[in-house]
């Protein structure tokens, strides 16, 4: 089990670090009283709970309980429980600016100067910083920079494109555009097999319709250009910290053209190394509604 204790100065980015670690598959607990760390560690090791990565956020908000932290460290070491300390830091000027922008008071100086609170916190955290396995100064970090840094330190070695899940979703425009779409493409310009009697009963998941749709010159040109664009877009979404991408492919009813193209696109994305899946929202919609009318 990988057990990471996230700590550091208020305003240095612990909240965003926690979100990033959650995206990396860590079970995260925020502001656990340090005295409870040994019990929590024991619970994580007992039984088959499926927890392999844990991150605990411990900071000055614990107040008087914070002083119990080093006793917990002694217990963990005595019981051969391995842990890592991630300490987030930032310059005084940057921290003051962040507190000013958020209009928050410092936890150690709620009614006084922010800088006084920062100085007091630095003094209280000095020994903890000295023990840290990794110290990350976020002074010049944007959110995406922090995510990239934590992926290097605490990720599982996946290639960048494997850190995003791409869902290709087919749909019918007459039933509305999926509200969670990130990218929407209209394929109604492709010849419609709905108007071919021998193809109408099938869906785009069936070979007759699939072969018809994919054999069209319009389809070939569209897929070539779309594949090239997505090879450019997806890695850049990853750099910006995006973890999920919904690509919606729409035709009129969501049963023929969009299904065939969505399936093909998902295969192409997987071949390019992306973690992709496919869903068909409206593939049975016309069939179900026709059955109800009968």
VOGU-3710 file (C-alpha; in Angstrom, 3 decimals, decimal comma):
1> xxxxxxxxxx> 0,000/0,000/0,000  1,163/3,504/-0,788  0,416/5,826/2,136  0,955/9,558/1,560  0,563/12,287/4,156  -0,179/15,604/2,470  0,670/18,670/4,473  2,141/22,142/4,118  1,310/25,798/4,377  -2,233/27,107/4,193
11> xxxxxxxxxx> -2,837/28,402/0,673  -0,048/26,331/-0,879  -2,415/24,071/-2,822  -3,381/21,149/-0,582  -6,988/21,172/-1,817  -5,964/20,928/-5,453  -3,326/18,324/-4,565  -6,031/16,215/-2,917  -8,213/16,410/-6,025  -5,270/15,377/-8,190
21> xxxxxxxxxx> -4,471/12,411/-5,956  -8,122/11,338/-6,029  -7,947/11,368/-9,825  -4,857/9,162/-9,552  -6,875/6,610/-7,601  -5,967/7,550/-4,033  -8,452/7,171/-1,195  -8,233/10,664/0,325  -9,180/11,797/3,825  -9,053/15,495/4,645
31> xxxxxxxxxx> -8,209/16,903/8,081  -8,071/13,611/9,978  -7,001/14,257/13,596  -3,349/13,096/13,722  -4,021/10,993/16,810  -6,275/8,769/14,682  -3,631/8,041/12,034  -2,456/4,736/13,633  -6,026/3,407/13,863  -6,740/4,480/10,309
41> xxxxxxxxxx> -3,543/2,837/9,048  -4,466/-0,414/10,813  -7,952/-0,322/9,286  -6,495/0,109/5,803  -4,366/-3,013/6,225  -7,106/-5,219/7,626  -9,198/-7,368/5,352  -9,625/-7,220/1,596  -10,900/-3,653/1,281  -9,381/-3,030/-2,127
51> xxxxxxxxxx> -7,573/0,116/-0,948  -4,077/0,271/-2,411  -3,334/4,007/-2,299  -4,181/6,381/0,542  -3,605/10,109/1,036  -4,219/11,887/4,346  -4,369/15,678/4,465  -2,969/16,876/7,785  -2,453/20,563/8,472  -2,616/23,313/11,017
61> xxxxxxxxxx> -6,421/23,249/11,019  -6,123/20,378/13,481  -5,276/22,917/16,166  -4,102/21,329/19,405  -4,515/17,886/17,823  -1,715/18,735/15,386  0,818/18,205/18,199  -0,078/14,483/18,197  1,303/14,078/14,681  4,857/13,177/15,637
71> xxxxxxxxxx> 3,645/10,602/18,156  1,712/8,970/15,338  4,859/8,922/13,218  6,694/7,118/16,002  3,944/4,505/16,156  3,962/3,971/12,385  7,728/3,556/12,300  7,726/1,155/15,298  5,191/-1,023/13,476  7,050/-0,956/10,136
81> xxxxxxxxxx> 4,263/0,961/8,439  5,762/2,808/5,477  4,533/6,299/4,712  5,591/9,314/2,673  5,246/12,998/3,466  4,371/15,486/0,730  4,945/19,064/1,860  3,454/21,909/-0,184  5,137/25,281/0,146  4,969/28,707/-1,483
91> xxxxxxxxxx> 6,576/32,108/-1,039  5,143/34,572/1,475  4,199/37,094/-1,199  2,342/34,432/-3,198  0,493/33,150/-0,125  -0,571/36,647/0,918  -1,867/37,287/-2,609  -3,835/34,030/-2,614  -5,453/34,806/0,736  -6,297/38,329/-0,436
101> xxxxxxxxxx> -7,872/37,022/-3,641  -9,920/34,393/-1,807  -10,847/36,889/0,956  -10,022/34,281/3,582  -8,310/34,879/6,883  -5,318/32,821/7,935  -6,171/30,043/10,439  -3,385/31,189/12,798  -4,259/34,857/12,512  -8,031/35,091/11,994
111> xxxxxxxxxx> -8,298/38,689/13,228  -4,805/39,912/12,400  -2,352/40,225/9,535  -2,153/37,363/7,077  1,635/37,596/7,031  1,772/37,077/10,801  -0,242/33,877/10,438  2,054/32,650/7,641  5,154/33,255/9,765  3,642/31,418/12,739
121> xxxxxxxxxx> 2,645/28,512/10,539  6,121/28,250/9,029  7,600/27,978/12,512  5,155/25,271/13,568  5,707/23,273/10,379  9,501/23,582/10,202  10,251/20,153/11,674  7,560/18,527/9,529  9,057/20,093/6,409  12,475/18,744/7,384
131> xxxxxxxxxx> 11,010/15,235/7,479  9,231/15,516/4,123  10,057/13,052/1,349  8,893/15,495/-1,319  8,682/19,281/-1,070  6,780/21,043/-3,850  6,965/24,823/-4,108  3,773/25,918/-5,861  4,679/29,611/-6,088  4,846/29,573/-9,873
141> xxxxxxxxxx> 2,504/26,644/-10,453  -0,767/26,736/-12,321  -3,222/23,948/-11,481  -2,095/21,906/-14,494  1,543/22,211/-13,386  0,727/20,842/-9,939  -1,240/17,978/-11,471  1,660/17,078/-13,754  4,121/17,183/-10,846  1,968/14,940/-8,660
151> xxxxxxxxxx> 1,458/12,523/-11,519  5,234/12,174/-11,787  5,651/11,716/-8,015  2,592/9,607/-7,200  1,202/8,282/-10,459  1,463/4,678/-11,577  3,730/5,215/-14,560  0,978/5,481/-17,163  1,596/7,376/-20,329  -0,102/10,819/-20,296
161> xxxxxxxxxx> -2,802/9,772/-22,761  -3,790/6,910/-20,439  -4,703/9,368/-17,695  -7,858/10,463/-19,478  -10,962/8,409/-20,173  -12,528/9,109/-23,568  -16,167/8,094/-24,036  -17,548/8,134/-27,569  -21,313/8,567/-27,324  -23,733/8,144/-30,225
171> xxxxxxxxxx> -27,097/9,934/-30,074  -30,036/11,146/-32,121  -30,551/14,886/-32,559  -34,308/14,467/-32,376  -33,889/13,268/-28,782  -31,589/16,132/-27,795  -27,851/16,652/-27,490  -26,336/14,862/-24,438  -25,857/17,506/-21,764  -22,486/16,149/-20,611
181> xxxxxxxxxx> -20,909/16,407/-24,076  -17,492/18,040/-24,402  -17,306/17,759/-28,189  -20,310/17,288/-30,507  -20,102/16,209/-34,149  -23,036/16,112/-36,565  -22,840/13,251/-39,098  -26,200/13,868/-40,777  -24,335/14,850/-43,968  -23,543/11,148/-44,558
191> xxxxxxxxxx> -26,023/9,157/-46,732  -28,696/7,701/-44,471  -29,246/3,888/-44,520  -32,654/4,497/-42,915  -34,026/5,130/-46,404  -32,704/1,837/-47,797  -35,397/-0,790/-47,081  -33,025/-3,715/-46,615  -30,843/-1,712/-44,175  -33,530/0,110/-42,188
201> xxxxxxxxxx> -34,225/-2,748/-39,707  -30,567/-2,957/-38,688  -28,498/-0,630/-36,509  -25,025/0,765/-37,037  -23,679/-2,053/-34,858  -24,752/-4,605/-37,473  -22,439/-5,469/-40,354  -24,754/-4,444/-43,252  -25,230/-0,898/-41,926  -21,671/-0,619/-40,662
211> xxxxxxxxxx> -20,243/-1,602/-44,057  -22,557/0,799/-45,861  -21,763/3,801/-43,622  -18,013/3,240/-43,491  -17,768/2,734/-47,252  -19,060/6,251/-47,985  -16,435/8,733/-49,153  -17,914/11,331/-46,830  -17,359/8,987/-43,871  -13,769/8,212/-44,833
221> xxxxxxxxxx> -12,878/11,884/-45,137  -14,640/12,761/-41,896  -12,938/10,010/-39,854  -9,495/10,833/-41,247  -9,802/14,482/-40,251  -11,463/13,755/-36,910  -8,799/11,209/-35,914  -6,056/13,715/-36,686  -7,793/16,437/-34,704  -8,355/14,205/-31,656
231> xxxxxxxxxx> -4,713/13,080/-31,658  -3,902/16,762/-31,229  -6,718/17,672/-28,828  -6,669/14,829/-26,299  -3,023/15,206/-25,163  -3,632/18,924/-24,721  -6,725/18,228/-22,625  -4,537/15,968/-20,471  -2,030/18,792/-20,003  -4,851/21,000/-18,760
241> xxxxxxxxxx> -5,757/18,383/-16,156  -8,871/17,007/-17,821  -9,613/13,404/-16,771  -12,788/12,648/-18,712  -13,775/13,549/-22,261  -17,196/12,912/-23,830  -17,225/12,936/-27,636  -20,795/12,867/-28,917  -21,578/11,733/-32,463  -25,088/12,579/-33,625
251> xxxxxxxxxx> -27,309/11,626/-36,525  -31,084/12,022/-36,862  -32,336/9,108/-34,775  -29,128/7,819/-33,189  -29,510/4,300/-34,610  -27,571/4,012/-37,881  -24,861/6,499/-38,902  -23,847/7,779/-35,474  -23,588/4,240/-34,066  -21,365/2,948/-36,866
261> xxxxxxxxxx> -19,094/5,992/-36,730  -18,904/6,035/-32,913  -17,827/2,383/-32,884  -15,152/3,023/-35,499  -13,911/6,143/-33,735  -13,585/4,306/-30,399  -11,509/1,590/-32,091  -9,269/4,217/-33,702  -8,735/6,000/-30,382  -7,839/2,740/-28,640
271> xxxxxxxxxx> -5,361/1,931/-31,428  -3,768/5,348/-30,868  -3,204/4,487/-27,193  -6,107/6,331/-25,604  -8,314/4,781/-22,915  -11,593/4,795/-24,837  -15,078/3,294/-24,575  -18,296/3,630/-26,553  -21,948/4,074/-25,591  -25,084/4,278/-27,723
281> xxxxxxxxxx> -27,745/6,391/-26,037  -30,556/6,175/-28,581  -29,858/2,993/-30,525  -33,125/1,382/-29,334  -35,200/4,545/-29,038  -37,059/4,270/-32,360  -37,633/0,554/-31,862  -39,007/1,029/-28,348  -41,296/3,858/-29,378  -42,562/1,873/-32,339
291> xxxx> -43,357/-1,044/-30,071  -45,317/1,234/-27,708  -47,448/2,496/-30,605  -48,369/-1,048/-31,497
//
